[in-house]
Amino acid sequence: MRALPLLLLAMLASTAVRAAPEPMAPAVTPAEKAHGAVGGRLEPGANSFTAAQVRARFAEMGFADVADLKLDGQGIWRGRAEHAGRTLNVGMDFRGNVAAE
């Protein structure tokens, strides 16, 4: 007879643990996301993105005034762009990963 209250208590405790909210991930700005999108490494490969699509992707990531945009021999779009008052080298690989330095 004692086991029943203990069993109910254990069931309630396990439900409370499962109902606890997940911790929230820290907010990441688009530029921070771009820096960490692929750990700064872009993968070579057959790139089918157009220059207009690459410019749009950079804009989504918070980069402006994209200049000198060219597709290199490894299939990576490379150029320069402005972010937070700085000019950075930017790139985008065939998967749409963006990196800046």
N, CA and C atoms as a LAMMPS dump frame, in Angstrom:
ITEM: TIMESTEP
0
ITEM: NUMBER OF ATOMS
303
ITEM: BOX BOUNDS ff ff ff
-5.0000000000000000e+02 5.0000000000000000e+02
-5.0000000000000000e+02 5.0000000000000000e+02
-5.0000000000000000e+02 5.0000000000000000e+02
ITEM: ATOMS id mol type element x y z
1 1 1 N 0.823 -1.188 0
2 1 2 C 0 0 0
3 1 3 C 0.872 1.259 0
4 2 1 N 2.043 1.198 0.624
5 2 2 C 2.959 2.332 0.643
6 2 3 C 3.541 2.614 -0.738
7 3 1 N 3.651 1.6 -1.548
8 3 2 C 4.283 1.741 -2.865
9 3 3 C 3.456 2.646 -3.781
10 4 1 N 2.142 2.642 -3.655
11 4 2 C 1.294 3.446 -4.534
12 4 3 C 1.575 4.941 -4.414
13 5 1 N 1.629 5.539 -3.227
14 5 2 C 1.952 6.965 -3.138
15 5 3 C 3.342 7.278 -3.693
16 6 1 N 4.295 6.403 -3.442
17 6 2 C 5.645 6.622 -3.969
18 6 3 C 5.654 6.552 -5.489
19 7 1 N 4.893 5.633 -6.042
20 7 2 C 4.799 5.497 -7.496
21 7 3 C 4.176 6.752 -8.102
22 8 1 N 3.121 7.259 -7.508
23 8 2 C 2.48 8.475 -7.998
24 8 3 C 3.429 9.668 -7.918
25 9 1 N 4.147 9.77 -6.829
26 9 2 C 5.11 10.85 -6.659
27 9 3 C 6.209 10.771 -7.725
28 10 1 N 6.698 9.581 -7.99
29 10 2 C 7.738 9.389 -9.007
30 10 3 C 7.208 9.769 -10.388
31 11 1 N 5.959 9.406 -10.683
32 11 2 C 5.362 9.744 -11.992
33 11 3 C 5.226 11.259 -12.144
34 12 1 N 4.783 11.94 -11.106
35 12 2 C 4.642 13.392 -11.164
36 12 3 C 5.994 14.068 -11.334
37 13 1 N 7.002 13.584 -10.65
38 13 2 C 8.338 14.171 -10.739
39 13 3 C 8.903 14 -12.141
40 14 1 N 8.713 12.84 -12.76
41 14 2 C 9.253 12.624 -14.107
42 14 3 C 8.517 13.488 -15.123
43 15 1 N 7.235 13.73 -14.929
44 15 2 C 6.473 14.604 -15.816
45 15 3 C 6.97 16.036 -15.708
46 16 1 N 7.267 16.48 -14.508
47 16 2 C 7.75 17.844 -14.292
48 16 3 C 9.098 18.05 -14.964
49 17 1 N 9.946 17.044 -14.925
50 17 2 C 11.259 17.161 -15.567
51 17 3 C 11.091 17.276 -17.071
52 18 1 N 10.229 16.467 -17.655
53 18 2 C 10.019 16.519 -19.101
54 18 3 C 9.356 17.817 -19.535
55 19 1 N 8.567 18.429 -18.686
56 19 2 C 7.835 19.638 -19.049
57 19 3 C 8.69 20.899 -18.939
58 20 1 N 9.888 20.775 -18.378
59 20 2 C 10.754 21.95 -18.233
60 20 3 C 11.128 22.485 -19.619
61 21 1 N 11.086 23.801 -19.783
62 21 2 C 11.389 24.363 -21.098
63 21 3 C 12.855 24.188 -21.465
64 22 1 N 13.098 24.063 -22.765
65 22 2 C 14.462 23.961 -23.279
66 22 3 C 15.154 25.304 -23.094
67 23 1 N 16.44 25.32 -22.793
68 23 2 C 17.142 26.599 -22.711
69 23 3 C 17.212 27.238 -24.093
70 24 1 N 17.098 28.545 -24.123
71 24 2 C 17.115 29.253 -25.403
72 24 3 C 18.544 29.443 -25.874
73 25 1 N 18.734 29.3 -27.179
74 25 2 C 20.045 29.551 -27.765
75 25 3 C 20.281 31.056 -27.785
76 26 1 N 21.518 31.487 -27.652
77 26 2 C 21.792 32.927 -27.702
78 26 3 C 21.482 33.487 -29.081
79 27 1 N 21.051 34.734 -29.107
80 27 2 C 20.749 35.382 -30.376
81 27 3 C 22.03 35.557 -31.177
82 28 1 N 21.929 35.354 -32.48
83 28 2 C 23.085 35.489 -33.362
84 28 3 C 22.711 36.452 -34.479
85 29 1 N 23.549 37.434 -34.713
86 29 2 C 23.292 38.373 -35.787
87 29 3 C 23.627 37.715 -37.12
88 30 1 N 23.057 38.218 -38.225
89 30 2 C 23.361 37.632 -39.527
90 30 3 C 24.859 37.593 -39.83
91 31 1 N 25.591 38.624 -39.473
92 31 2 C 27.028 38.637 -39.759
93 31 3 C 27.756 37.582 -38.934
94 32 1 N 27.364 37.399 -37.659
95 32 2 C 27.988 36.366 -36.845
96 32 3 C 27.677 34.993 -37.422
97 33 1 N 26.458 34.827 -37.895
98 33 2 C 26.073 33.577 -38.513
99 33 3 C 26.924 33.324 -39.752
100 34 1 N 27.167 34.365 -40.518
101 34 2 C 27.97 34.211 -41.726
102 34 3 C 29.38 33.778 -41.385
103 35 1 N 29.956 34.382 -40.345
104 35 2 C 31.319 34.018 -39.964
105 35 3 C 31.391 32.557 -39.554
106 36 1 N 30.372 32.055 -38.909
107 36 2 C 30.417 30.694 -38.401
108 36 3 C 29.675 29.688 -39.253
109 37 1 N 29.131 30.123 -40.392
110 37 2 C 28.307 29.236 -41.198
111 37 3 C 29.034 27.951 -41.554
112 38 1 N 30.289 28.05 -41.887
113 38 2 C 31.074 26.867 -42.234
114 38 3 C 32.438 26.934 -41.564
115 39 1 N 32.501 27.621 -40.469
116 39 2 C 33.764 27.739 -39.76
117 39 3 C 34.825 28.47 -40.567
118 40 1 N 34.376 29.345 -41.457
119 40 2 C 35.307 30.092 -42.271
120 40 3 C 35.805 29.314 -43.479
121 41 1 N 35.369 28.067 -43.641
122 41 2 C 35.815 27.251 -44.763
123 41 3 C 34.676 27.071 -45.751
124 42 1 N 34.95 27.391 -46.974
125 42 2 C 33.977 27.196 -48.04
126 42 3 C 34.392 25.968 -48.839
127 43 1 N 33.413 25.195 -49.266
128 43 2 C 33.697 23.957 -49.978
129 43 3 C 33.722 24.178 -51.485
130 44 1 N 34.776 23.727 -52.159
131 44 2 C 34.794 23.81 -53.615
132 44 3 C 33.75 22.871 -54.209
133 45 1 N 33.24 23.218 -55.359
134 45 2 C 32.269 22.37 -56.039
135 45 3 C 31.603 23.122 -57.173
136 46 1 N 30.838 22.414 -57.971
137 46 2 C 30.136 23.012 -59.107
138 46 3 C 29.065 23.958 -58.575
139 47 1 N 29.229 25.244 -58.821
140 47 2 C 28.341 26.269 -58.275
141 47 3 C 27.36 26.724 -59.345
142 48 1 N 26.07 26.611 -59.056
143 48 2 C 25.049 27.009 -60.023
144 48 3 C 24.361 28.321 -59.656
145 49 1 N 24.814 28.987 -58.596
146 49 2 C 24.226 30.268 -58.222
147 49 3 C 24.634 31.339 -59.219
148 50 1 N 23.706 32.247 -59.504
149 50 2 C 24.026 33.402 -60.351
150 50 3 C 24.573 34.518 -59.47
151 51 1 N 25.205 35.499 -60.094
152 51 2 C 25.734 36.639 -59.342
153 51 3 C 24.61 37.345 -58.587
154 52 1 N 23.441 37.465 -59.201
155 52 2 C 22.304 38.125 -58.546
156 52 3 C 21.857 37.345 -57.306
157 53 1 N 21.853 36.027 -57.379
158 53 2 C 21.467 35.213 -56.226
159 53 3 C 22.491 35.341 -55.096
160 54 1 N 23.766 35.419 -55.468
161 54 2 C 24.824 35.559 -54.466
162 54 3 C 24.696 36.914 -53.767
163 55 1 N 24.459 37.972 -54.552
164 55 2 C 24.286 39.301 -53.955
165 55 3 C 23.088 39.306 -53.001
166 56 1 N 21.999 38.653 -53.384
167 56 2 C 20.807 38.586 -52.53
168 56 3 C 21.114 37.825 -51.235
169 57 1 N 21.871 36.748 -51.342
170 57 2 C 22.236 35.963 -50.147
171 57 3 C 23.109 36.806 -49.214
172 58 1 N 24.079 37.52 -49.774
173 58 2 C 24.916 38.392 -48.948
174 58 3 C 24.061 39.451 -48.26
175 59 1 N 23.111 40.024 -48.974
176 59 2 C 22.226 41.033 -48.385
177 59 3 C 21.423 40.434 -47.231
178 60 1 N 20.921 39.204 -47.393
179 60 2 C 20.197 38.51 -46.32
180 60 3 C 21.058 38.368 -45.075
181 61 1 N 22.35 38.185 -45.284
182 61 2 C 23.279 37.971 -44.185
183 61 3 C 23.785 39.281 -43.588
184 62 1 N 23.306 40.435 -44.097
185 62 2 C 23.669 41.719 -43.517
186 62 3 C 24.825 42.429 -44.19
187 63 1 N 25.24 41.96 -45.354
188 63 2 C 26.341 42.58 -46.084
189 63 3 C 25.791 43.503 -47.161
190 64 1 N 26.444 44.655 -47.35
191 64 2 C 25.99 45.646 -48.337
192 64 3 C 27.146 46 -49.27
193 65 1 N 26.806 46.699 -50.329
194 65 2 C 27.798 47.217 -51.278
195 65 3 C 28.777 46.139 -51.733
196 66 1 N 28.246 45.048 -52.227
197 66 2 C 29.087 43.951 -52.718
198 66 3 C 29.827 44.426 -53.964
199 67 1 N 31.144 44.205 -53.997
200 67 2 C 31.97 44.643 -55.123
201 67 3 C 32.911 43.519 -55.545
202 68 1 N 33.398 43.62 -56.772
203 68 2 C 34.385 42.675 -57.319
204 68 3 C 33.948 41.213 -57.184
205 69 1 N 32.676 40.941 -57.411
206 69 2 C 32.143 39.59 -57.267
207 69 3 C 32.522 38.75 -58.479
208 70 1 N 33.217 37.633 -58.209
209 70 2 C 33.668 36.751 -59.284
210 70 3 C 33.58 35.305 -58.815
211 71 1 N 33.296 34.419 -59.762
212 71 2 C 33.293 32.982 -59.5
213 71 3 C 34.705 32.467 -59.769
214 72 1 N 35.349 31.891 -58.739
215 72 2 C 36.73 31.438 -58.929
216 72 3 C 36.778 30.028 -59.534
217 73 1 N 37.975 29.525 -59.751
218 73 2 C 38.174 28.223 -60.371
219 73 3 C 37.732 27.044 -59.521
220 74 1 N 37.454 27.279 -58.239
221 74 2 C 36.985 26.217 -57.348
222 74 3 C 35.466 26.226 -57.201
223 75 1 N 34.791 27.127 -57.915
224 75 2 C 33.341 27.209 -57.813
225 75 3 C 32.865 28.012 -56.617
226 76 1 N 33.71 28.89 -56.111
227 76 2 C 33.342 29.73 -54.965
228 76 3 C 33.227 31.177 -55.44
229 77 1 N 32.075 31.787 -55.145
230 77 2 C 31.891 33.204 -55.439
231 77 3 C 32.669 33.999 -54.4
232 78 1 N 33.48 34.939 -54.852
233 78 2 C 34.279 35.767 -53.943
234 78 3 C 34.124 37.238 -54.312
235 79 1 N 34.187 38.077 -53.288
236 79 2 C 34.1 39.516 -53.501
237 79 3 C 34.39 40.253 -52.209
238 80 1 N 34.022 41.519 -52.194
239 80 2 C 34.163 42.355 -50.997
240 80 3 C 32.805 42.927 -50.675
241 81 1 N 32.545 43.169 -49.387
242 81 2 C 31.269 43.747 -48.976
243 81 3 C 31.458 44.533 -47.691
244 82 1 N 30.534 45.447 -47.458
245 82 2 C 30.553 46.282 -46.252
246 82 3 C 29.684 45.648 -45.169
247 83 1 N 30.193 45.707 -43.949
248 83 2 C 29.393 45.3 -42.8
249 83 3 C 29.892 46.063 -41.581
250 84 1 N 28.979 46.746 -40.896
251 84 2 C 29.295 47.497 -39.668
252 84 3 C 30.461 48.462 -39.888
253 85 1 N 30.472 49.116 -41.041
254 85 2 C 31.492 50.114 -41.32
255 85 3 C 32.835 49.552 -41.751
256 86 1 N 32.914 48.257 -41.937
257 86 2 C 34.168 47.624 -42.363
258 86 3 C 33.99 46.957 -43.715
259 87 1 N 35.042 46.939 -44.501
260 87 2 C 35.044 46.203 -45.758
261 87 3 C 35.652 44.836 -45.499
262 88 1 N 34.924 43.79 -45.861
263 88 2 C 35.36 42.418 -45.623
264 88 3 C 35.423 41.643 -46.926
265 89 1 N 36.291 40.636 -46.977
266 89 2 C 36.275 39.684 -48.076
267 89 3 C 35.167 38.686 -47.759
268 90 1 N 34.318 38.412 -48.738
269 90 2 C 33.209 37.485 -48.537
270 90 3 C 33.251 36.408 -49.61
271 91 1 N 32.663 35.274 -49.289
272 91 2 C 32.594 34.187 -50.25
273 91 3 C 31.354 33.352 -50.021
274 92 1 N 30.923 32.665 -51.075
275 92 2 C 29.786 31.757 -50.97
276 92 3 C 30.063 30.53 -51.815
277 93 1 N 29.88 29.348 -51.21
278 93 2 C 30.144 28.116 -51.933
279 93 3 C 28.887 27.575 -52.607
280 94 1 N 29.007 26.422 -53.228
281 94 2 C 27.917 25.84 -54.007
282 94 3 C 26.73 25.421 -53.15
283 95 1 N 26.926 25.312 -51.845
284 95 2 C 25.828 24.95 -50.935
285 95 3 C 25.106 26.176 -50.383
286 96 1 N 25.616 27.369 -50.69
287 96 2 C 25.018 28.591 -50.16
288 96 3 C 25.617 29.022 -48.849
289 97 1 N 26.679 28.347 -48.386
290 97 2 C 27.383 28.75 -47.165
291 97 3 C 28.137 30.035 -47.432
292 98 1 N 28.088 30.938 -46.475
293 98 2 C 28.743 32.245 -46.596
294 98 3 C 29.815 32.35 -45.524
295 99 1 N 30.969 32.91 -45.919
296 99 2 C 32.034 33.174 -44.959
297 99 3 C 32.578 34.555 -45.237
298 100 1 N 33.056 35.216 -44.189
299 100 2 C 33.619 36.568 -44.325
300 100 3 C 34.853 36.665 -43.457
301 101 1 N 35.792 37.486 -43.93
302 101 2 C 36.986 37.754 -43.117
303 101 3 C 37.477 39.152 -43.378
